[in-house]
């Protein structure tokens, strides 16, 4: 019997941090500040503009300049979001393995469609991706379970034949709320606030190359 493996995108399938960090640093440069090292910005990449602007400019969402800065950040990112973005090592092989085993896979991301879809296409993922659910596809985004439930429905799978893989605590929370087993991608961005060991994922992997055995355990 087939199964559906759903993946988060940023920090799980694709290393988008270099282009996200570059857009964040453009906001610093506009203010006469030196660019920050990507390794400092990387853990905030899964949180998008909110996390990156907090790190790069110490700018919270209630800051009077936040909305205008966010718009500029997103414009800068959209104009250069496929420059240094790559699939993580082991991801192409993993997706080929899933295909050879007769399994389907899809993407559930909080990234909005106009940003996510072109990157998915650029990385050569669009043809084999069974379903793409973005941050604006449903009325709620992760950690709400609705995006995962919508993805399962759109791909034609019952929840008990699905699993979710992600690099943020919100991914694991969404999977649990949707009734899906979860795999924590500890090689991803993971965020600075909650250690991976505290997420209560069903499995935890430290490389995409280690993902297949965890998937096998879930599908039995």
C-alpha positions in Angstrom: 0.0 0.0 0.0 1.4 3.4 -0.9 1.9 6.3 1.5 2.4 10.0 1.3 5.5 11.7 2.7 4.9 15.4 3.3 7.9 17.7 3.7 8.4 21.2 5.0 10.4 23.2 2.4 12.8 25.7 3.9 15.4 23.9 6.0 14.0 20.4 5.2 14.2 19.9 1.4 15.9 23.1 0.4 18.7 25.2 1.9 17.1 28.6 1.2 19.0 30.3 4.0 21.7 31.9 1.8 19.2 33.9 -0.3 17.0 34.7 2.7 20.1 35.9 4.6 21.1 38.0 1.6 17.7 39.8 1.6 17.9 40.4 5.4 21.4 41.8 5.0 20.1 44.2 2.3 18.0 45.7 5.0 21.0 46.2 7.2 23.0 47.7 4.4 20.2 50.2 3.7 20.6 51.4 7.3 24.4 51.7 7.1 25.0 48.5 9.0 27.5 45.8 8.2 26.1 42.5 6.8 25.7 39.7 9.4 27.4 36.3 8.8 25.0 33.8 7.3 25.7 31.4 10.2 24.1 33.9 12.6 21.0 34.4 10.4 20.6 30.7 9.4 18.7 29.5 12.5 16.0 32.1 11.9 15.4 31.2 8.2 12.4 28.9 9.0 10.6 31.8 10.6 10.8 33.9 7.4 10.6 37.6 7.5 9.5 37.7 11.1 12.5 35.8 12.3 15.1 37.2 10.0 14.2 40.8 10.7 14.2 40.1 14.4 17.7 38.8 14.1 19.1 41.2 11.5 17.5 44.4 12.9 16.2 43.5 16.3 12.8 44.5 14.8 9.8 42.8 16.3 6.4 42.7 14.5 5.1 45.6 16.6 7.9 47.9 15.6 6.4 50.9 13.7 8.7 50.3 10.7 8.1 46.5 10.6 5.5 46.3 7.9 7.3 48.6 5.5 10.6 46.7 6.1 8.9 43.4 5.6 7.5 44.5 2.2 11.0 45.7 1.2 12.6 42.4 2.5 10.1 40.3 0.5 10.7 42.4 -2.7 14.5 41.9 -2.3 14.0 38.2 -1.7 11.7 37.7 -4.6 14.2 39.4 -7.0 17.0 37.0 -6.0 15.6 33.9 -4.3 17.1 31.2 -6.6 20.7 32.4 -6.6 22.3 30.2 -3.9 19.3 28.1 -2.9 20.0 24.3 -3.2 18.5 21.0 -2.2 20.2 19.6 0.9 22.7 16.8 0.3 20.9 13.5 0.1 17.5 15.0 -0.9 17.6 14.1 -4.6 18.6 10.6 -3.7 15.8 10.4 -1.1 13.1 11.6 -3.5 14.3 9.0 -6.1 14.1 6.3 -3.4 10.6 7.3 -2.6 9.6 7.2 -6.2 11.2 3.8 -6.8 9.4 2.4 -3.8 6.0 3.6 -5.1 5.6 6.3 -2.5 4.3 9.7 -3.1 5.7 12.9 -1.7 4.5 16.5 -1.3 5.4 19.8 0.2 3.6 21.8 3.0 5.2 25.1 3.7 4.3 28.4 5.4 6.0 30.2 2.5 3.4 31.9 0.4 2.7 30.6 -3.1 4.2 33.4 -5.2 7.6 32.7 -3.4 7.4 28.9 -3.0 6.2 27.8 -6.4 9.0 29.4 -8.5 11.7 27.9 -6.2 10.1 24.5 -6.3 10.1 24.8 -10.1 13.6 26.1 -10.2 14.9 23.1 -8.2 13.3 20.6 -10.5 10.7 19.3 -8.0 7.5 20.4 -9.6 6.9 17.3 -11.8 7.1 14.7 -9.1 5.6 16.7 -6.2 2.2 15.2 -5.6 0.8 18.3 -3.8 2.1 21.7 -2.8 0.4 23.5 0.0 1.7 27.0 0.8 1.1 29.5 3.6 -1.8 31.1 1.8 -3.4 27.9 0.4 -5.7 27.4 3.5 -7.2 29.6 6.1 -4.5 28.6 8.6 -0.8 28.0 8.5 1.4 25.6 10.6 1.3 24.8 13.5 -2.4 24.5 12.7 -3.1 21.0 11.2 -5.3 22.3 8.3 -2.5 22.6 5.8 -1.4 19.0 6.4 -5.0 17.7 6.3 -5.6 19.6 3.1 -2.4 18.2 1.5 -3.5 14.6 2.4 -7.0 15.2 0.9 -5.7 16.9 -2.3 -3.2 14.0 -2.9 -5.9 11.4 -2.2 -4.5 9.8 1.0 -6.1 9.1 4.3 -4.3 10.6 7.3 -3.2 7.2 8.5 -1.1 6.8 5.3 0.7 10.1 5.7 3.7 11.4 7.6 5.3 14.9 8.0 9.0 15.9 8.0 10.1 19.3 9.2 12.9 21.3 10.8 10.8 23.5 13.1 8.8 22.7 16.3 5.7 24.1 14.5 6.1 21.3 11.9 6.0 18.6 14.6 3.1 20.4 16.4 1.1 20.5 13.1 1.8 16.8 12.5 0.7 15.8 16.0 -2.5 17.9 15.6 -3.2 16.3 12.3 -2.7 12.8 13.6 0.3 12.1 11.4 3.7 10.6 12.5 6.5 13.1 12.3 10.2 13.2 11.6 12.4 16.1 12.8 15.0 17.2 10.3 17.7 18.1 12.8 20.1 19.1 10.0 17.8 22.1 9.1 17.5 25.5 10.7 15.5 24.3 13.8 15.3 27.8 15.3 17.1 29.1 18.4 14.4 28.7 21.0 13.5 25.0 21.3 16.1 22.1 21.1 15.1 19.4 18.7 15.1 16.8 21.6 12.1 18.7 23.1 9.8 18.6 20.0 8.5 15.0 20.7 8.9 14.0 17.1 8.5 10.3 16.4 11.9 10.2 14.8 14.8 12.5 14.4 17.4 12.5 11.7 20.6 14.5 11.3 21.0 14.2 7.5 18.7 13.7 4.6 20.7 10.6 3.8 19.4 9.1 7.1 15.8 9.9 6.3 14.8 6.7 4.4 15.2 4.3 7.4 13.0 6.5 9.5 10.4 6.6 6.8 10.5 2.8 6.6 9.9 2.5 10.3 6.8 4.6 10.0 5.3 2.8 7.0 6.2 -0.6 8.5 
